Amino acid sequence: MRLIAPIGLLLSYCVSVAIANKLRNTEAAVRKSGLCAPIWEKCDARKVSICGGYGFPMQRGPSCLAAVQAGVFQDVCSKVGSENSCRSWKEECDGCGGSGYPDPEQVCTNKCQACATVEDYHGMNCALR
């Protein structure tokens, strides 16, 4: 009986340490993925700004890219700047999720690449004016 009590105590200690480590790892994953979100939110906001300037989704479409590829819409070049920001933001995505967390980084990269593509077409449209 004297041997069972210390073993039970040791076992409960090991279980509590394992649970604490699991919680710490989960919290770290959430914190790390939170570093990517502000970057991809900038890319999303920039893309929405450009798309809206081309009348997407109310007047043009069927996609944002199609609306921008269709050419200049009203005075979009004066309303929406033609600076290219998304490519530099995409570079910030590299490693934003931390090692072992590729999903947030991939989401960030994909969103910023989509924004950069729209920015490229927008820049070409404005350069031709």
C-alpha positions as CSV (number, residue, x, y, z in Angstrom):
1,M,0.0,0.0,0.0
2,R,2.8,2.4,0.8
3,L,4.3,1.9,-2.7
4,I,0.9,2.5,-4.5
5,A,0.5,6.0,-3.0
6,P,3.8,7.5,-4.3
7,I,3.3,5.8,-7.7
8,G,-0.2,7.3,-7.9
9,L,1.2,10.7,-6.9
10,L,4.0,10.4,-9.5
11,L,1.5,9.3,-12.2
12,S,-0.9,12.2,-11.5
13,Y,2.1,14.6,-11.6
14,C,3.2,13.2,-15.0
15,V,-0.4,13.6,-16.4
16,S,-0.7,17.2,-15.2
17,V,2.7,18.0,-16.8
18,A,1.6,16.5,-20.1
19,I,-1.6,18.4,-20.1
20,A,0.2,21.7,-19.3
21,N,2.6,21.1,-22.2
22,K,-0.2,20.3,-24.6
23,L,-2.0,23.6,-23.5
24,R,1.2,25.6,-23.9
25,N,1.8,24.2,-27.4
26,T,-1.8,24.9,-28.4
27,E,-1.5,28.5,-27.1
28,A,1.8,28.9,-29.0
29,A,0.1,27.8,-32.2
30,V,-2.7,30.3,-31.8
31,R,-0.2,33.1,-31.0
32,K,2.0,32.2,-34.0
33,S,-0.9,32.0,-36.5
34,G,-2.1,35.4,-35.1
35,L,1.1,36.9,-36.6
36,C,0.0,36.1,-40.1
37,A,-3.6,37.5,-39.9
38,P,-2.6,41.2,-39.8
39,I,-0.6,40.7,-42.9
40,W,-3.2,38.9,-44.9
41,E,-5.9,41.4,-43.7
42,K,-3.9,44.2,-45.3
43,C,-3.8,42.2,-48.5
44,D,-7.5,41.6,-48.4
45,A,-8.3,45.2,-47.7
46,R,-6.1,46.4,-50.6
47,K,-7.7,43.9,-53.0
48,V,-11.2,44.8,-51.8
49,S,-10.4,48.5,-52.4
50,I,-9.2,47.9,-56.0
51,C,-12.1,45.5,-56.8
52,G,-14.6,48.0,-55.5
53,G,-13.1,50.7,-57.7
54,Y,-13.8,48.5,-60.7
55,G,-17.4,48.1,-59.8
56,F,-17.1,44.5,-58.4
57,P,-19.4,42.9,-57.4
58,M,-22.3,45.2,-58.2
59,Q,-21.6,46.4,-61.7
60,R,-18.8,44.1,-63.0
61,G,-17.7,40.6,-62.6
62,P,-18.0,37.6,-62.4
63,S,-14.9,37.8,-60.3
64,C,-12.8,40.7,-59.0
65,L,-9.9,39.7,-61.3
66,A,-12.3,39.7,-64.3
67,A,-13.6,43.1,-63.4
68,V,-10.0,44.5,-63.2
69,Q,-9.0,42.7,-66.4
70,A,-11.9,44.3,-68.3
71,G,-10.1,47.6,-68.0
72,V,-10.5,51.0,-66.5
73,F,-13.8,51.7,-64.9
74,Q,-14.9,55.3,-64.4
75,D,-12.1,57.2,-62.6
76,V,-10.7,54.3,-60.6
77,C,-7.1,55.3,-61.1
78,S,-7.6,58.6,-59.3
79,K,-9.7,57.0,-56.5
80,V,-7.5,53.9,-55.9
81,G,-3.8,54.4,-55.8
82,S,-1.7,52.4,-58.2
83,E,1.1,51.6,-55.7
84,N,2.2,48.0,-55.4
85,S,2.1,46.9,-51.7
86,C,0.9,43.3,-51.8
87,R,4.2,41.8,-53.0
88,S,6.1,43.3,-50.1
89,W,3.4,42.2,-47.7
90,K,3.6,38.7,-49.3
91,E,7.3,38.6,-48.4
92,E,6.3,39.3,-44.8
93,C,4.3,36.1,-44.8
94,D,7.5,34.0,-44.9
95,G,7.8,32.5,-41.5
96,C,4.9,34.4,-40.0
97,G,3.4,31.1,-38.7
98,G,6.6,30.0,-37.1
99,S,8.3,26.7,-37.7
100,G,5.9,23.8,-37.8
101,Y,2.9,26.0,-38.6
102,P,2.7,26.1,-42.4
103,D,-1.1,26.6,-42.8
104,P,-1.3,30.2,-41.6
105,E,1.7,31.1,-43.7
106,Q,0.2,29.5,-46.8
107,V,-3.1,31.3,-46.3
108,C,-1.2,34.6,-46.0
109,T,0.9,33.9,-49.1
110,N,-2.1,32.9,-51.1
111,K,-4.2,36.0,-50.1
112,C,-1.3,38.4,-50.8
113,Q,-0.5,36.7,-54.1
114,A,-4.1,37.2,-55.2
115,C,-3.9,40.8,-54.2
116,A,-0.6,41.3,-56.0
117,T,-2.1,39.9,-59.2
118,V,-5.0,42.3,-59.0
119,E,-2.6,45.1,-58.2
120,D,-0.6,44.2,-61.3
121,Y,-3.6,44.5,-63.6
122,H,-4.7,47.7,-61.9
123,G,-1.3,49.2,-62.4
124,M,-1.2,48.3,-66.1
125,N,-4.7,49.8,-66.5
126,C,-3.6,53.1,-64.9
127,A,-0.3,53.2,-66.8
128,L,-2.2,53.0,-70.1
129,R,-4.3,56.1,-69.2
